Amino acid sequence: MKNQSRGLIVILPNNTKLNMTVGLKDRGQDVFNQLYELLAISDLHLFGLSVERDNQPLFLDLEQKLSLYLPKSWRKNTSKEEVVLSLKVQYFVENVQLILNSEARLLYYAELKGRVLRSECFEQEGLYFQLAAYALQADLGDYEERNSAYFSPLGFFPFWIIQKRGNDYILEHTPTLHRELKAMSSSEAALLFMQEAYTLSDVPLTIYRLFKEKKQGCVLVGLTSRGLQISEGRKFDIRAEGMREKKMVFYSFSVLHAIQLLQHIRSSHRLHLNTKPLVMQLKEKNDRGTYREMYITDGADLDMEDSDDELPPMKFLLDQKRTTGTTECRNVKDSDVSKGPCSLEMSVDEPEEMFVDDPEDILRLAELVEGVSVDGPLLLPISHWKDADFLPLALL
């Protein structure tokens, strides 16, 4: 059967819209391949393609066909509405200096900037003004005296700060902070912006909405680079080993949502473990004042054996994730997408000895999802659980 063509739109983190033509049988990776060419970028391994399903974002498995995630009207070519995918940060790194590709870093910066504009850490109001100054330096360069406002507060501040302080207050005080950054390069300002944005608790995380019962009792699960945050209502807390509960059961919207969440957790945990030595290396060098520009340059020609100072490209750290992580839901069919809620069980197994550098810094998800079949119980065993800071998530 001929691979009939279909149109869709991909929205980039900087809100640029790309009109693309894909085949009806194409997979997520085919869209990525087009993005590599259109954007002239060689590394998008921290990003994923996201689609809205059940009023929440769902990251695509790049090995699955697009038709699994998109409306039937798109497949039948009868859709009157635009079909939209979003390129979003799927994996957050603990130190943005690990992002070697300059083009990928610009997209990463754009995403974090958008997240800061939606952030609601009310107790850190002062930080938003410093972040705005970094963003102005990154976007506009050095401050220049002007007779009129040279930026719109809406593009650099969350709306709640604008409501609280007013445009006049922001336009009066922000230029002073911007002026202090004179002669700072755009790349350095963007780097400082991203590092400081990480201190806002609602910025470097992906929110998933689950239920205590089928379609009732909403619970928010926030996936960060270092673990899970569980929220009932607005208050986030981390579930630690000392808690009394042995098991927590949640429901997802569907099998597809549940599998995607578990894969996301597993891959984020692997990235955290793989990058931890590099994060520590960067911290030591930065603490000694030996920060080098090579950490934010393109890593296409890096030779890791030649120098201990060079960082491997992100593709090297995530290749294993791309190959093993995508095989786990290859049996997902269209019929599974709409089968209804799928239960998620959170439990703590009996601990076994596990050798790690710093147990307090690591989310122990050592054996998540070695194989998933939608035909039988979706049981994800977890072992090697010791000194746990977070609960693992097991799919039943």
JOBEL-V942485 format. One record per pair of residues at least 12 apart in sequence whose C-alpha atoms are under 7 Angstrom apart, sorted by the first residue. I is the first residue (numbers start at 1). J is the second residue. D is the distance in Angstrom with one decimal. If there is no record, write none. Layout:
# JOBEL-V942485
I/J/D  I/J/D
This chain:
# JOBEL-V942485
3/23/5.4  3/24/5.7  3/25/5.9  4/23/5.4  4/24/5.3  5/21/6.4  5/22/5.5  5/23/4.3  5/24/5.7  6/21/5.7  6/22/5.4  6/23/5.9  6/24/6.2  7/20/5.8  7/21/4.6  7/22/6.2  8/20/5.5  8/21/6.5  8/82/6.7  8/83/5.1  8/84/5.9  9/83/6.2  9/84/4.8  9/85/6.1  10/84/5.8  10/85/4.8  10/86/5.4  10/87/6.7  11/85/6.4  11/86/4.7  11/87/6.1  12/86/6.2  12/87/5.2  13/87/6.4  13/88/6.2  13/107/5.9  13/110/5.6  13/111/4.9  14/107/6.8  14/110/5.3  14/111/6.8  24/75/6.7  25/65/6.2  26/65/5.7  26/66/6.2  27/62/6.1  27/63/5.9  27/64/5.4  27/65/4.1  27/66/5.2  28/60/6.7  28/61/6.7  28/62/4.0  28/63/6.2  28/64/6.4  28/65/6.5  28/66/5.9  29/62/4.7  29/63/6.3  41/103/6.2  43/101/6.6  43/104/6.4  43/315/6.8  44/104/6.3  45/314/6.7  45/315/6.1  45/318/6.8  46/89/5.9  46/90/5.8  46/91/5.0  47/87/6.5  47/88/5.4  47/89/4.3  47/90/4.9  47/91/6.7  48/87/5.7  48/88/5.5  48/89/6.2  48/90/5.3  49/85/6.2  49/86/5.5  49/87/4.8  49/88/6.4  50/85/5.6  50/86/5.0  50/87/6.3  50/88/6.8  51/84/6.9  51/85/5.2  51/86/6.5  58/257/7.0  59/260/7.0  61/326/6.3  63/326/6.2  64/330/6.9  68/334/5.7  89/108/6.8  91/268/6.1  92/204/6.4  92/224/7.0  92/225/5.4  93/225/6.2  94/225/6.5  94/279/7.0  95/279/6.2  96/194/7.0  96/195/6.8  97/295/5.6  97/296/5.7  98/295/6.6  99/296/6.5  99/314/6.8  100/295/6.2  100/296/4.9  100/297/5.1  100/298/4.9  100/299/5.4  100/313/6.3  101/297/6.1  101/298/4.2  101/299/6.2  102/296/6.8  102/297/6.1  102/298/5.8  109/190/6.7  109/194/6.4  112/194/6.7  112/203/7.0  115/203/5.7  116/158/7.0  116/197/6.9  116/203/6.4  117/156/6.7  117/157/5.6  117/158/4.3  118/158/5.8  119/158/6.6  119/202/6.1  119/203/6.5  121/200/6.5  128/157/6.8  129/174/6.5  130/177/6.8  131/193/5.7  132/156/5.3  132/157/6.7  133/174/6.6  133/177/5.7  133/178/4.6  134/189/5.2  134/190/6.6  134/192/6.9  134/193/5.5  135/189/6.9  135/190/6.5  135/193/6.5  136/178/6.8  137/178/6.6  137/181/7.0  137/186/6.2  137/189/6.1  138/186/4.1  138/187/6.6  138/189/5.1  138/190/5.3  139/186/7.0  141/186/6.5  142/182/5.2  142/183/6.4  143/178/6.2  143/179/5.3  143/182/6.8  149/171/6.8  153/167/6.6  153/170/7.0  204/224/6.2  205/222/5.9  205/223/5.3  205/224/4.5  206/222/5.4  206/223/5.1  206/224/6.7  207/220/6.5  207/221/5.7  207/222/4.5  207/223/6.5  208/220/5.7  208/221/5.1  208/222/6.2  209/221/6.3  210/250/6.1  210/251/5.6  210/252/5.1  211/250/5.3  211/251/4.9  211/252/6.5  212/249/6.7  212/250/4.9  212/251/6.3  213/250/6.8  213/251/6.3  214/251/6.1  214/341/6.4  219/231/5.9  219/232/5.0  220/232/6.3  225/268/6.1  225/272/6.2  226/272/6.6  226/362/6.4  226/363/6.1  227/363/5.3  227/390/6.5  228/390/6.4  238/390/6.5  239/389/7.0  239/390/5.4  239/391/6.2  240/388/6.3  240/389/4.7  240/390/5.2  240/391/6.7  241/387/6.8  241/388/5.3  241/389/6.1  246/347/5.8  246/348/6.2  247/345/6.9  247/346/5.4  247/347/4.4  248/345/5.7  248/346/4.7  248/347/6.4  249/343/6.8  249/344/5.5  249/345/4.2  249/346/5.9  250/343/5.6  250/344/4.7  250/345/6.0  251/341/5.9  251/342/5.4  251/343/4.1  251/344/5.4  252/341/5.4  252/342/5.2  252/343/6.2  252/344/6.9  253/340/6.1  253/341/4.5  253/342/6.4  254/337/6.0  254/338/6.5  254/339/6.3  254/340/5.0  254/341/4.6  254/342/5.1  255/336/6.3  255/337/6.3  255/342/5.4  256/336/6.9  256/337/5.5  258/342/6.7  259/329/7.0  263/325/6.5  266/365/6.8  266/368/5.9  267/321/5.8  269/363/6.7  269/365/6.8  271/317/6.8  271/318/6.7  274/317/6.3  295/311/7.0  299/313/5.3  328/371/5.2  328/372/5.3  329/372/6.1  331/373/6.5  331/374/6.8  332/374/6.6  343/395/6.8  343/396/6.0  344/394/6.2  344/395/4.7  344/396/5.9  345/393/6.2  345/394/5.0  345/395/5.6  345/396/6.3  346/391/6.5  346/392/5.9  346/393/4.5  346/394/5.4  347/391/6.6  347/392/6.3  347/393/6.7  347/394/6.9  348/391/6.5  348/392/6.7  349/382/6.9  349/383/6.4  349/385/6.6  350/385/6.8  351/383/6.9  351/384/5.7  351/385/4.4  351/386/5.0  352/383/7.0  352/384/4.7  352/385/5.9  352/386/6.3  353/384/6.1  353/386/6.7  354/384/5.6  354/386/6.8  359/387/6.6  360/389/6.5  363/389/6.7  363/390/6.2  364/385/6.1  364/388/6.7  365/382/6.5  365/392/6.2  366/382/6.6  366/383/6.7  366/384/6.7  367/381/6.6  367/382/5.4  367/383/6.7  368/380/5.9  368/381/6.5  368/382/6.2  377/396/5.7  378/395/5.5  378/396/4.6  379/394/6.6  379/395/5.4  379/396/4.9  380/394/5.2  380/395/5.7  381/394/7.0
